[in-house]
Amino acid sequence: MKAFLAAVATMIVITAAAPLILEQLGFSAPGATSSSVRLD
């Protein structure tokens, strides 16, 4: 039971921290979807 609770707690921490960390690294949604390539 301890292992399950530790896994759930780890999952919650990763889920909460991932958007903040990815945004700091430059992997935000606007940055990922915008590009300077023109399609004619």
C-alpha positions as CSV (number, residue, x, y, z in Angstrom):
1,M,0.0,0.0,0.0
2,K,2.9,2.3,0.7
3,A,4.3,1.9,-2.8
4,F,0.9,2.7,-4.3
5,L,0.5,5.9,-2.3
6,A,4.1,6.9,-3.1
7,A,3.4,6.3,-6.8
8,V,0.2,8.4,-6.6
9,A,2.0,11.2,-4.8
10,T,4.8,11.2,-7.4
11,M,2.3,11.3,-10.2
12,I,0.5,14.3,-8.7
13,V,3.8,16.1,-8.3
14,I,4.9,15.4,-11.8
15,T,1.5,16.4,-13.2
16,A,1.6,19.7,-11.3
17,A,5.2,20.6,-12.1
18,A,5.4,19.5,-15.8
19,P,3.7,22.5,-17.3
20,L,5.9,24.9,-15.4
21,I,9.1,23.1,-16.2
22,L,8.2,22.7,-19.9
23,E,7.3,26.4,-20.2
24,Q,10.7,27.3,-18.7
25,L,12.4,25.1,-21.3
26,G,10.6,26.7,-24.2
27,F,8.1,23.9,-24.9
28,S,4.9,26.0,-24.5
29,A,2.0,25.5,-26.8
30,P,2.3,28.8,-28.6
31,G,6.0,28.2,-29.1
32,A,5.4,24.7,-30.4
33,T,2.7,25.6,-32.8
34,S,4.1,28.8,-34.3
35,S,6.8,28.7,-37.0
36,S,8.4,31.0,-39.4
37,V,7.8,28.6,-42.4
38,R,5.4,30.0,-45.0
39,L,3.3,27.7,-46.9
40,D,2.1,29.1,-50.3
